Amino acid sequence: MAWIYLACAAVFEVMFAVAMKYSDGFTRPLASGITVLGAVGGLGFLALAMKTLPVSVAYPVWTAVGTLGTVALGYALLGESLTPLKIASALAIVAGVIGLRISAG
């Protein structure tokens, strides 16, 4: 169940980051509300996941999935560039999280 909580936390993390961009500095009420919902949901589900998972795995996985999702949606929705260096950096994040997961047993 902890991994399901962590997946939900990651979805909320991506929602938080993208909505914050759309909130235009918290000047747009709907996007601002979604930003707050994303932050609360992300932290709430992360806390539930951490009841079982070690922090050295849960937090890096949460941030990595959030980072990857945000990079993907930044490209897809916001027209941000997706350069070879950005792709390589995202893959390095994935490799690091896999290493942490393997080392945790």
N, C-alpha and C positions, 0 to 999 in steps of 0.2 A: 504494500500500500504506500510505503514511503516514496517509491519511485513514481507512482502516480501523482502524489502530492508535489514532488519535485518537477514533474512535467507541467503540472498546472501552474506552479510558481514561475516557470520559465515562460509560459505563454503570457502570463500577467506582466512579466518583466519586459517582454517585447512590446506589449500593448502600452505600458508605461512610457517607454522610450519614444516610440513613434508618436503617441498622442501628445507628448510634451513638445515635440517639434510642431505639431499642428496647433498647439495651444497658443503659439505666438507670444511667449512670455506670460502666459496665464491671462491673456486678454480675450480669449475666446472661451465662453463659459462651458460649452459642451465638451470640447477637447480638454479643457482644464479638469472637468469632472471625471472624464475617462482617465486622465493622467493620475489623479488621486486614487481612483478605483484600481488602476493597474499597480500602483505602489503598495497599497494596502493588501490587495490580493496576492501580489508577489511575495511580500514579506510574510504574510499570514501562512501561505502554503509552504514557504521555505521553512518556517518555524515548525510546522507539522512534520515535514520531512526530516528535520534535524532531531526529532524525538528518537528516531531510529538510526538514521545515517550519520556517519562521522562528519564533522564540520569540514575536515580536510578533503572530503569528496563532495558533499552536498553543495557547499558554497561555490567551489570552482565549476562544477557542472552547471549550476544555476547561472553563473555569470557567463560561462562559455556559450550555452544555448541562447541566452539573452543577446550576447554579442553577435552570434551568427545570424539569429533571426532579425536583429536590427540592421545588420549589414545587408541582408537579403531584401528586407522591406525598404530600406533606404534606396536601394537600386531600383526595385520594382515600382514603388509608389512615389518616390521623391526625385527620381532621375539622377541619383548620385552615381558617381563613377565606380566601376568595378574593375580596377586595374590588376595586373598580374601580382603586384606586391600586396595589394589588399587581399587577394585570394590566397596567396601563400601565407600571409599572416593569419588569416582565419584558419587555414589548415594547421598551422603551428599551434593555435589555441586548442583545436580538436586533439592533436597529438599529445599535448600536455595534459589534457583532462583524461584521456585514455590511460596515460602513464600513471596518473594519480589513482584512477580507479583500479588498475591492475595492482598497484603497490598496496592498496588498502585490503586486498584479499577478498 
